[in-house]
């Protein structure tokens, strides 16, 4: 399915990180270049304590900015998945 996105849009992300990498300050610095909608929220850790999730909502003016956000997250050590 090829969805057409209409910009600007607000996207809600859950970033899954290793427990050692759940430093919110690192995430705040990364997200400083983007327009956040609400606070960065740390969610609960996985049942085994190996992973944690961080929730963030971002307003994107266009697809390029959305792609840049994704690329920046891929550079952060410990980020395993973005939902």
Secondary structure, DSSP 8 states (H G I E B T S, - for coil): ------SSEEEEEEEEEEGGG--HHHHHHHHTTSEESS--EEEEE-TTSSEEEEEEEEEESSHHHHHHHHHHHHTSTTEEEE-
